[in-house]
């Protein structure tokens, strides 16, 4: 991207006549209506299903996804304010509406066991299962208004994260009352409590302000409003390992662990970004989003650390775009996600072994499920490297391709609980195109395929058994952009 791209006039007519006022009000109302529709659609469908980079999507917006999440510098569509609020000044007057059909294909298998539930072991199967619920719809909508000659205000609604699994078969073998009189039993379900799984949906509304300085530099800031919905079922077997049960001396069973339907939580965060030209043929952009402190999921306060805490981790992106020729641009981006800073996500499952009902020699209740340092999914931070190309073959067609890679966040010590969240994808391949219409509107398509990722490790409740979790994915997204 050259300096001319950064010095373009982004001014829109100021509101100074009744016709102008009516025009602006109409598009404000339309945008609000579309946002409400998108909220309804996102909450009506299931979560985004352990989406790609951990549970963050590989990109946001059809053009960005067509390059596997690369290309945050110089983006010119309104949904790009979700990737970098500074992008608003390059998308004035654009309304983007789109939706993705996302299909994660998840499975897990467990080996034969020498213990088979004896001696205090908790043996899963042997099972070899595929998760149900393989198709999900993820909408987005965004619009940007011009404010004077050098500033813009944008709003963007999108889904960006989630986990979803549903294991409908399988069984587990264990002694349900420990040293009590009951014999070892084999019960249906991955964890011996029937159909098991989770459903996490996350929706975001960004309200962004951006300004252009000196024709070569743009900065932006946004408030990020987050809404998430969570449900867990079929994990009631872990009741004895909760803080509620342990602190009661084994007399009070938890009622906020499993099978409580969907619970909602909300939070607000912030996002900062810039986009700067580096000479005539390169540009640099960066974005940082704060950790979003979410209200507790009270219906699952016996599952997640800190009485149901499930915050959204901070993440940062930086991207460099080179204009290799008049019609060809190459982008290199890096993204980092701080999963380990969220206790319910980053805490190790091994914390559970400090819980007195697991380790009779311990008096520390904090590591129990729901405790202040409660056992979690044990995820590491994740860094993703992305490269994308954009090729304009003429006035009407633009083609895109991209590849991204990041080491999946689940260590081999954490496979047991991550059966319900097998986020082991590392490699994404993406393609996309834009067809520009004569009136300046655009039709966009992207396709992503995530190569199979897998992780295996020992069942911590049965060291004679191995567990393997696997997943691969594809996604098709279509969007339309109007220019007003």
C-alpha positions in Angstrom: 0.0 0.0 0.0 1.4 3.4 -1.0 1.2 6.8 0.5 -1.6 7.8 -2.0 -3.8 5.1 -0.4 -3.4 6.8 3.0 -4.0 10.3 1.8 -7.4 9.6 0.2 -10.3 11.8 1.1 -12.5 10.0 3.6 -14.9 12.9 4.2 -18.6 12.4 3.9 -21.2 15.1 3.7 -21.9 16.7 7.1 -25.4 16.7 8.5 -26.8 20.1 7.4 -30.1 19.5 5.7 -33.3 17.6 6.5 -32.4 15.2 3.7 -29.0 14.5 5.2 -30.6 13.9 8.6 -33.1 11.5 7.2 -30.4 9.6 5.3 -28.2 9.2 8.4 -31.1 8.2 10.6 -32.2 5.6 8.1 -28.8 3.9 8.0 -28.4 4.1 11.8 -31.7 2.3 12.2 -30.8 -0.2 9.5 -27.5 -1.0 11.2 -29.1 -1.4 14.6 -31.7 -3.7 13.1 -29.0 -5.8 11.4 -27.0 -6.0 14.6 -30.1 -7.2 16.5 -30.7 -9.8 13.8 -27.1 -11.0 14.0 -27.4 -11.3 17.8 -30.5 -13.3 17.5 -28.9 -15.6 14.8 -25.8 -16.1 16.8 -27.6 -17.0 20.0 -30.1 -19.2 18.2 -27.4 -21.4 16.8 -24.7 -23.3 18.6 -21.2 -22.1 19.6 -18.4 -21.8 17.2 -17.2 -25.2 18.1 -13.5 -25.1 19.3 -12.9 -22.7 16.5 -9.5 -23.1 14.9 -6.8 -21.2 16.8 -7.7 -22.5 20.2 -11.2 -21.2 20.4 -10.5 -18.0 18.4 -11.4 -18.0 14.7 -8.6 -17.9 12.2 -9.7 -14.5 11.0 -12.6 -12.0 11.1 -14.3 -10.9 7.9 -14.4 -12.6 4.6 -11.4 -10.9 3.0 -9.3 -11.5 6.1 -10.3 -15.1 6.3 -9.5 -15.6 2.6 -5.9 -14.9 3.5 -6.0 -17.2 6.6 -6.2 -14.2 8.9 -3.3 -12.2 7.3 -3.7 -8.7 6.0 -4.8 -6.5 8.9 -2.8 -3.6 7.4 -4.6 -1.7 4.7 -7.9 -3.5 5.1 -10.8 -1.7 3.4 -14.0 -3.4 4.6 -16.0 -2.3 7.7 -15.8 -5.6 9.5 -12.1 -5.1 9.6 -12.6 -2.8 12.6 -12.9 -6.1 14.5 -9.3 -6.9 13.6 -8.0 -3.3 14.0 -10.1 -0.3 14.9 -7.8 2.0 12.8 -9.3 0.3 9.7 -12.5 2.4 10.1 -11.0 5.4 8.3 -10.5 3.2 5.1 -14.1 1.8 5.1 -16.2 4.9 5.4 -19.8 4.4 4.1 -19.4 0.6 3.9 -22.0 -1.8 5.2 -20.8 -5.5 5.4 -23.2 -8.4 6.0 -22.0 -12.0 5.9 -22.3 -15.5 7.3 -20.1 -18.6 7.5 -21.0 -22.2 7.4 -18.4 -23.8 9.8 -17.9 -27.6 10.2 -15.5 -28.9 12.9 -15.0 -32.7 12.7 -13.9 -33.9 16.1 -13.2 -37.4 17.5 -11.5 -39.1 20.4 -10.3 -42.6 21.2 -9.1 -44.4 24.3 -7.0 -47.4 24.5 -7.6 -50.6 26.4 -6.8 -50.5 30.1 -5.1 -52.9 32.5 -7.0 -51.4 35.4 -10.6 -51.3 34.0 -11.8 -49.2 36.9 -10.2 -51.3 39.6 -8.1 -49.8 42.4 -9.6 -46.4 42.2 -9.0 -46.0 38.4 -11.4 -44.1 36.2 -11.3 -45.9 32.9 -12.9 -44.3 29.8 -14.2 -47.0 27.4 -12.2 -48.1 25.3 -14.2 -45.7 23.2 -13.7 -44.5 19.6 -16.2 -41.7 19.0 -17.0 -38.8 16.6 -18.8 -35.8 18.0 -22.3 -34.9 16.9 -23.3 -31.4 15.8 -21.0 -30.8 12.9 -22.4 -27.7 11.3 -22.7 -24.1 12.6 -23.7 -20.8 11.2 -21.7 -17.7 12.2 -23.0 -14.3 11.1 -21.3 -10.8 11.1 -22.4 -7.3 10.3 -20.6 -4.0 10.4 -21.0 -0.3 9.3 -18.7 2.7 9.3 -19.7 6.4 9.4 -17.5 9.3 8.4 -17.0 12.1 10.9 -15.6 15.2 9.2 -12.6 14.8 6.9 -10.2 12.6 8.9 -12.2 10.5 11.4 -14.7 7.7 11.4 -17.0 5.8 13.7 -17.6 2.1 13.2 -19.6 -0.7 14.7 -19.1 -4.4 14.1 -20.9 -7.4 15.4 -19.3 -10.9 15.1 -18.8 -14.3 16.7 -15.1 -15.0 17.3 -14.8 -17.8 19.8 -16.4 -20.9 21.2 -16.3 -24.6 22.0 -18.9 -27.2 21.2 -18.8 -31.0 21.5 -21.5 -33.7 21.9 -20.4 -37.3 22.7 -23.5 -39.4 22.5 -22.2 -42.9 23.1 -19.3 -44.6 24.9 -18.9 -45.6 28.5 -16.7 -45.3 31.6 -15.8 -47.9 34.3 -15.1 -46.9 37.8 -16.0 -47.5 41.5 -18.8 -44.9 42.1 -18.4 -44.8 45.9 -14.6 -45.3 46.2 -13.9 -47.5 49.2 -17.6 -48.0 49.8 -19.6 -51.2 49.4 -20.6 -50.7 45.8 -18.7 -52.7 43.2 -17.0 -51.4 40.1 -19.6 -50.3 37.5 -19.6 -49.5 33.8 -21.9 -46.6 33.1 -23.0 -45.0 29.8 -21.3 -41.8 28.5 -17.7 -40.6 28.1 -17.5 -39.8 31.8 -20.2 -42.3 33.0 -22.9 -39.6 33.3 -24.7 -39.9 29.9 -24.2 -37.8 26.8 -21.3 -35.5 27.5 -20.2 -32.2 26.0 -20.1 -28.4 26.2 -21.5 -25.5 24.2 -19.7 -22.1 24.5 -20.8 -19.3 22.2 -19.1 -15.9 22.3 -20.5 -12.8 20.5 -18.8 -9.3 20.3 -19.9 -5.8 19.5 -17.1 -3.4 18.8 -17.7 0.4 18.8 -14.7 2.0 17.2 -13.4 5.5 16.6 -10.5 6.1 14.2 -8.6 9.1 12.9 -6.1 9.8 10.2 -3.0 11.8 11.0 -0.8 13.5 8.3 -2.1 11.3 5.5 0.2 8.4 6.4 -0.8 7.2 9.8 -4.2 6.1 11.2 -5.0 5.1 14.8 -8.1 3.7 16.4 -9.7 2.6 19.7 -12.7 0.6 20.4 -14.9 -0.5 23.3 -15.6 -4.3 23.0 -18.8 -5.6 24.5 -18.9 -9.3 24.9 -21.7 -11.8 25.5 -21.1 -15.5 26.1 -23.3 -18.5 26.6 -22.2 -21.7 28.2 -23.6 -25.2 28.8 -22.0 -28.4 30.1 -23.6 -31.8 30.5 -22.6 -35.4 31.2 -19.8 -34.4 33.6 -21.6 -34.9 36.9 -19.2 -37.8 37.7 -16.7 -35.1 38.9 -19.1 -34.0 41.7 -16.8 -35.5 44.4 -13.9 -33.4 43.2 -15.6 -30.0 43.6 -14.9 -27.4 46.3 -18.5 -27.6 47.4 -18.3 -31.3 48.1 -14.9 -31.3 49.6 -15.5 -28.5 52.0 -18.7 -30.1 53.2 -16.9 -33.2 54.2 -18.7 -35.2 51.5 -22.2 -34.3 52.7 -23.2 -31.6 50.1 -23.3 -32.4 46.4 -22.8 -29.5 44.0 -25.7 -28.2 42.0 -23.7 -25.9 39.7 -21.5 -28.4 37.9 -23.4 -30.1 35.1 -26.7 -30.3 33.2 -27.9 -26.8 34.1 -28.7 -25.5 30.6 -27.3 -22.4 29.1 -25.9 -19.7 31.4 -25.0 -16.2 30.1 -22.2 -13.7 31.1 -21.2 -10.3 29.9 -18.1 -8.1 29.9 -16.5 -5.0 28.5 -12.9 -4.6 27.1 -10.9 -2.3 25.0 -9.0 -2.5 21.7 -6.2 -0.2 20.4 -4.6 -0.2 16.9 -2.7 1.7 14.3 -2.0 1.4 10.5 0.9 3.3 9.0 2.4 3.6 5.5 6.1 2.8 5.2 7.1 4.5 2.0 5.2 3.9 -1.2 5.1 0.0 -1.2 4.6 -1.2 2.4 2.4 -0.6 5.5 2.5 -1.8 9.1 -0.4 -2.3 11.4 -0.8 -3.6 15.0 -3.7 -4.2 17.4 -4.0 -5.1 21.1 -7.2 -6.2 22.8 -7.3 -6.3 26.6 -8.4 -9.2 28.7 -12.2 -9.0 29.1 -13.4 -9.7 32.6 -16.7 -11.5 32.3 -19.4 -11.9 34.9 -19.4 -15.3 36.5 -21.2 -18.3 35.1 -23.2 -18.9 38.2 -24.8 -22.1 36.9 -21.3 -23.6 36.6 -19.6 -22.1 39.6 -18.7 -25.7 40.7 -16.9 -26.4 37.5 -14.8 -23.3 36.6 -12.1 -21.8 38.8 -13.0 -18.8 41.0 -16.7 -19.8 41.3 -17.5 -19.8 37.6 -15.1 -17.3 36.2 -14.5 -17.6 32.4 -12.8 -14.4 31.2 -11.8 -13.8 27.6 -8.0 -13.7 27.1 -6.1 -10.7 25.7 -4.7 -11.0 22.2 -2.4 -8.9 20.0 -1.7 -8.8 16.3 0.9 -7.2 14.1 0.9 -7.2 10.3 3.2 -6.1 7.5 2.0 -5.7 3.9 4.2 -5.3 0.8 2.9 -4.1 -2.5 5.0 -6.4 -4.8 3.5 -5.0 -8.0 0.6 -2.8 -9.1 -1.9 -5.7 -8.6 -0.1 -8.0 -6.1 0.2 -7.5 -2.3 1.8 -9.9 0.2 1.0 -9.8 3.9 2.8 -11.3 6.9 1.0 -11.3 10.2 1.6 -12.6 13.7 -1.1 -13.1 16.4 -0.6 -14.0 20.1 -3.4 -15.2 22.5 -2.8 -15.2 26.3 -4.9 -18.3 27.2 -2.8 -19.1 30.3 -3.9 -15.8 31.9 -7.5 -17.1 32.3 -7.5 -19.5 35.2 -10.4 -21.6 34.0 -8.7 -22.1 30.7 -5.0 -22.1 31.7 -4.9 -23.8 35.1 -3.5 -27.4 34.9 -5.8 -30.4 35.5 -3.1 -31.5 37.9 -4.4 -28.8 40.3 -7.2 -31.2 41.1 -4.7 -33.5 42.8 -4.4 -31.0 45.7 -8.1 -31.4 46.4 -8.7 -33.3 49.6 -11.2 -35.7 48.1 -8.6 -36.7 45.5 -5.5 -36.5 47.8 -6.5 -37.4 51.4 -3.1 -36.0 52.6 -4.0 -32.5 51.4 -5.9 -29.8 53.1 -5.9 -27.4 50.2 -9.4 -26.8 48.7 -8.3 -24.2 46.1 -7.4 -26.8 43.5 -10.8 -28.5 43.5 -13.2 -27.8 40.7 -14.7 -24.3 41.4 -11.9 -23.4 43.7 -9.8 -20.2 43.6 -7.1 -22.1 41.8 -9.4 -24.8 40.4 -8.4 -27.3 37.8 -8.9 -26.1 34.2 -8.2 -27.1 30.7 -4.4 -26.5 31.0 -4.0 -24.5 27.8 -0.7 -22.8 26.9 -0.5 -19.4 25.2 -0.7 -19.6 21.4 1.3 -17.7 18.7 0.1 -17.9 15.1 2.1 -17.0 12.0 0.2 -16.1 8.9 1.0 -15.3 5.3 -1.5 -14.1 2.6 -1.5 -12.8 -0.9 -4.0 -10.6 -2.6 -4.0 -10.4 -6.4 -6.1 -7.8 -8.3 -6.5 -9.1 -11.9 -8.5 -6.1 -13.1 -11.2 -3.7 -12.1 -13.7 -6.3 -11.1 -11.9 -9.4 -9.6 -9.5 -9.8 -6.6 -8.2 -13.2 -5.6 -6.7 -14.3 -2.2 -4.9 -17.2 -0.7 -3.3 -17.7 2.7 -1.7 -20.1 5.2 -1.3 -19.9 8.9 0.4 -22.1 11.5 0.5 -22.1 15.3 1.3 -24.7 17.9 -2.0 -25.9 19.4 -2.4 -25.0 23.1 -3.1 -28.4 24.7 -0.1 -30.2 26.4 -0.1 -34.0 26.4 -0.8 -33.9 30.2 -4.2 -32.2 29.6 -6.1 -34.5 27.2 -8.7 -35.9 29.7 -10.7 -32.7 30.3 -10.0 -31.5 26.7 -12.1 -34.4 25.3 -14.9 -31.8 25.5 -12.7 -29.1 23.9 -10.3 -30.8 21.4 -8.8 -27.5 20.1 -5.8 -29.1 18.4 -5.8 -27.4 15.0 -2.4 -25.9 13.9 -2.5 -25.4 10.1 -5.0 -23.5 8.0 -5.2 -23.2 4.2 -7.5 -20.5 2.8 -8.7 -19.2 -0.5 -11.1 -16.3 -1.4 -12.2 -13.7 -3.9 -14.0 -10.5 -4.3 -16.2 -9.6 -7.3 -16.7 -5.8 -7.5 -20.0 -4.5 -8.9 -20.4 -1.5 -11.1 -22.0 0.5 -8.3 -19.0 -0.1 -6.0 -20.7 -2.9 -4.0 -18.7 -6.1 -3.5 -19.5 -9.8 -3.3 -17.0 -11.8 -1.2 -16.3 -15.5 -0.7 -13.7 -17.3 1.4 -13.0 -21.0 2.0 -10.8 -22.4 4.8 -9.6 -25.9 5.4 -7.8 -26.8 8.6 -5.6 -29.8 8.4 -6.1 -32.6 11.0 -4.5 -31.9 14.4 -4.2 -34.4 17.2 -2.8 -34.8 20.7 -2.4 -37.9 22.9 -1.5 -38.4 26.5 -2.1 -40.6 29.5 -5.4 -40.7 31.4 -4.4 -39.2 34.8 -7.1 -41.3 36.5 -5.9 -44.5 34.8 -2.2 -44.4 33.9 -2.5 -47.7 32.0 -4.7 -45.9 29.4 -4.0 -43.5 26.6 -6.3 -40.9 25.2 -6.1 -39.3 21.7 -8.1 -36.3 20.6 -8.4 -35.2 17.0 -10.0 -32.5 14.8 -10.1 -31.1 11.3 -12.3 -28.4 9.9 -13.6 -26.5 7.0 -15.5 -23.2 6.6 -17.3 -21.4 3.7 -18.1 -17.8 4.2 -20.0 -15.4 2.0 -20.6 -11.7 2.5 -21.8 -8.6 0.6 -20.6 -5.1 1.0 -22.6 -2.0 0.1 -20.9 1.4 -0.4 -23.0 4.5 0.4 
